[in-house]
Amino acid sequence: MEGTDEQVSFGIDDLPVRDELRGKSPYGAPQLDVPVRLNTNENPYPLPEPLVERIAERVREAARDLNRYPDRDAVELRTRLAEYLTDTSGHEVGLANVWAANGSNEVIQQLLQTFGGPGRTAIGFEPSYSMHGLIARGTGTGWISGPRHEDFTIDLAAAEKAIAENRPDVVFVTTPNNPTGTAVPAETVLALYEAAQAAKPSMVIVDEAYIEFSHGDSLLPLLEGRPNLVVSRTMSKAFGAAGLRLGYLAAHPAVVDAVQLVRLPYHLSAVTQATALAALEHTDTLLKYVEQLKTERDRLVSELLALGYEVTASDANFVQFGRFDDAHAVWQQILDRGVLVRDNGVPGWLRVTAGTPEENDAFLDAVRDIKKEQGS
């Protein structure tokens, strides 16, 4: 049914929307129908058939009790996640240290609902994951953009000064950083944590969404003796389960208790929990795909450098490359050749996700073709 003239003319600006949301755009990347999509940092490999079958079995079991609410505290899932973290980091993590939610974004939202909110502020070092600022705004938390060096590493002296001056309630550190791919050394995180505790004290959230792709180790061991430190993770990337929407955190048990004050009741469905548990039974297989993607990422870096592009050192499953006078124009040229990469607003740079060898070949052929066309 077509809307009336009044309905058509009435828009979001006519609603009593909160002032800090006016003029803003929702988060999202274009999903265009092209042969190769390398713009959203997804794992390109479909789940292996044995895992698909195991998911079906677990979901079938869960379906028999869908008339009942799911386990509100997701005890079995959190136990298995704790075991995974312990096995892969060497740092002992237990059930009481882990919380899970619908994607790492909901984890971050719950943390900001708990430790941020009206009258409070959060700081992140940009460019970084833009959802941190968006979720801060959505929870009424003031957002402060902290500094980085020209090479996209955190300017520690300037960051410590910003923390001391602004005394934020929440500090975000993303490692490996999205969209640049740069890792943050443990020494930098420790220095930021000390600065945050001296200023307020405040919570420090280390976003490790891409840590399985890193050349280095997780910062989970830093949790020892630091109750205001949180490490956030996701199953979207390394586990190849972006469609599952399962994120989790590791922290002091008091933090896990605190976020439960704001979580919605029964927030994780029985189907979500069953699917995640099935995936955790196949971590060895899934992490082999991670090794393949790390090899492909390194190949992208080498090939792009050989073509004369600048490349930011990457510890993630993507590569930031440039520099361009008009990054969006180059993005369009690559798209015209059937490959979708990400123009995420970092001036002069684009980002490409590491795909399958065939997808990466298509991307590299596109940028080679552009180079030839430019005569360089």
Buried (B, 14 or more C-beta within 10 A) or exposed (E): EEEEEEEEEEEEEEEEEEEBEEEEEEEEEEEEEBEBBBBBBBBBBEBBEEBEEBBEEBBEEBEEEEEEEBBEBBEBBBBBBBBBBBEBBEBEBBBBBBBBBBBBBBBBBBBBBBBBBEEBBBBBBBBBBBBBBBBBBBBBBBBBEBBBEEEBBBBBEBBBBBBEEBBBBBBBBBBBBBBBBBBBBBEBBBBBBBBBBEBBBBBBBBBBBBBBBBEEBBBBEBBEEBEBBBBBBBBBBBBBBBEBBBBBBBBBBEBBEBBBEBBEEBBBBBBBBBBBBBBBBBBEBBEEBBEBBBEBBBBBBEBBEEBEBEBBBBBBBBBBBBEBEEBEEBBEBBBEBBBBBBBBEBEEBBBBBBBBEEBBBBBBEBBEBBEEEEEE
